[in-house]
Amino acid sequence: MPIIEFTLAEGSPYIEVNQLLKATGVCDSGGAGKMLVAEGHVSVGGVVESRKTAKIRAGQIVTCGDVRIVVRGPDAGGQDA
């Protein structure tokens, strides 16, 4: 299972799940991300997520198909954005 580490932007406490899928390249657009959520292909912390714009915060793990996305806070990456 591929693992993608995503670091939240400085000053952003969360990212919407559909935008996270777009930002990590799992899908091509936020709209496509919303479709993946609507079709039940996305889970957060092992629970299927039905909210297309659910707020994903640091420490959460999002799974879509065989891809796992680990969300980190801005300080966790050790690099400037």
N, C-alpha and C positions, 0 to 999 in steps of 0.2 A: 504494500500500500504506500503510494507516494505521500510524503509529508511535506507540507509547505509551511514555513514560518512567516507570519505576517505581523509587522510591527505597526501599531497605531500611530498616526501622526501626532506630533507634539501638540498638546492642548486639546486633543480629541479623546473624550472618555470612551467612545464607542464608534462602531461602523455598522451600518445596516447590512443585514445578511446578504441581500441581493447585490449590494455594492462590493461587499467582500468577495463574493464569487467572481465578479467582474475584475476587481483589482488583482486577484491572484491568477487570472487567466483560466479559471475553470469554465467560464462562459464568456461570450463576446460582448454582452451588454447587461445593464441592470434589468432590462425587461426579460431577457433570457434567464437571468437569475431568479426573477419572480416566478417564471414558469417552472423552473426546477423545484422551487419551494412548493408551488401549488400542486405539482404532481407527486409530492411526497418523497422526493429524492434527497432531501437535506435534513440532517439531524444535528442538534446542538447538545453536546454532553450525552450522546447516546439516545436522545429522545427526538422523535420526528418533529421538526419545526414547521408550523403551518402559517406563521405570520411572515409575510413577504418582506417586511421592513423591520424585523426583530433587531433589537440593539445587541450587538455582539461586543463584549468587553474583554479586556485583558484577562488571560487565564482560561478562556473558554476554548473548546475544541469543536470545530465544525467539520462534518463529514458529508461529502457529496459523491455518490458512487464509490469509487475506490480511492478517492483523494481525501486526505485528512489535513485540515488547516488549523494550525496552532496559533492563537492570537496572543501577541505579547504587548506589553505597555511600551511607551516610547523610551523608557530608561533601560529596558531589557536588552535591546539590540547592541548597545555599546558603540553605535555609530550615529553620526549626524544624518538627518534626513536629507 
